[in-house]
Amino acid sequence: MTSAPLWRGYWFLFASTSAAAFIMQIDLAMVARLGGRASGAYAILMRITLLDVAVTIACAAVAAIALGHAQKNGEAAEAIEKTCVLSLALGVATAIFGFFAYPVFLDALMGDAAATPYIGAPIIWLVAGAPFRVLSNTQGFLLHALGRGGSVFTWKLAEIPAKAAANVLFMQTLGFGFAGCFIAGCVVAAASSFWLWTRLHAHGARKLRFPEIAFARSFLSGAFWEALRVLSPRAAMLFSLTLFSLPWQYATNGQRLDSYAAAQTFMLFILGPLITLTRYLAIYLPKQSLEDWTPVLAPVIRVGAPIALTAAILLLFGRDWIGATLYKQYGDWWSVFLAALALSVPIRFVGSIVRGFALARQSFAKLTLIDALAQWLIAPLFILVGLSVNRPEIAYQSLIWPEVIGVFLIWRSLQSEPAEPVGVPGLSKGHVQ
């Protein structure tokens, strides 16, 4: 099997998600020019919209996987129409939650007086854009699943100057200030959803079709578990950061906490391509017949394994230079973290593949529970012991062994499942096949 289509689609997905992250950096830079606590308020709002982010990612993933299975039955158009309806509905639900919850969270984190200028219109426009963000992200993933990743990437590139221009228009020219950033976001997200819908027309999608109960139940169940899986590692990272911030006997100067926080940030950069690989395999595999799933591994391993090993070696030998040059971090609590991360990269590469297989088989609940077990039970044990004796080589086993155990359990669960993927929503008969 040639690897060209697979890797071309992967790089389109990776580039598209990277472009989306770049837009947030543009927003932050432009908001910072307003002065005061505007940049801090923006950063906090992006933190407390974690549910928004989780729903957006989960809907897109589940919709693309369902579409892959539907394509084999010639029911792609119906799957597109139904998943778009459900994504839009979940986006509206997220907006309603945010309308009531975000002001409370912002008050709690900034203080009543400091938060006042950033409550009201900014939050209204932020939540107004939620349905469009969820829908447009789902539409983008559907196009990736249809092999139209190039169109999505082109649009994402166009979104960068469009968002910057909209920020200038609403924040400065029209004088909306801080709220203008979120007005611009709502307008661009709405435009994206309409444009992406026109791209889906070529694949038979003509209207928003309300799904049968069985289809909706299967989709919403998958989205629930996948959203939990997205939230779990972020919450676990925050919990582990809290453990480092406790007044341990050996942590009087805060150096351990600073090193760990900086290393966590760097780790997100390293893991990004592997997370994208999992996502792409999850939407690529369902389009193939079941007997072709295992052969897909050959080109993935042939190209990906040398890259993963090279990255691990560079990270292992360059960890001190990275700390001194990029993060101004020194000492064992930085160096050992990156060494452990480097050793875990090959394991995480394998993990990205088996997770992709599990998602493609729609094993959402099993995958979420296994990952949560590793992140919330196994990893904290190593951190607690390592911190209590001030030994980074013990604490940072939390980067290796939870992943080893998680990958093993996921692989075992795949082997124990029936040969045919279960839980695929029935698209024409209204039942779960």
Secondary structure, DSSP 8 states (H G I E B T S, - for coil): --SHHHHHHHHHHHHHHHHHHHHHHHHHHHHHTT-TTHHHHHHHHHHHTHHHHHHHHHHHHHHHHHHHHHHHTT-HHHHHHHHHHHHHHHHHHHHHHHHHHHHHHHHHHH-HHHHGGGSSHHHHHHHHTHHHHHHHHHHHHHHHHTT-HHHHHHHHHHHHHHHHHHHIIIIIIS--THHHHHHHHHHHHHHHHHHHHHHHHTTT--S-----HHHHHHHHHHHHHHHHHHHHHHHHHHHHHHHHHS--TT-TTSHHHHHHHHHHHHHHHHHHHHHHHHHHHHHHGGGS-GGGHHHHHHHHHHHHHHHHHHHHHHHHHHHHHHIIIII---SHHHHHHHHHHHHHHHHHHHHHHHHHHHHHTT-HHHHHHHHHHIIIIIHHHHHHHHHHHT-HHHHGGGGTHHHHHHHHHHHHHHHHS-SS----B-SSSSSB-
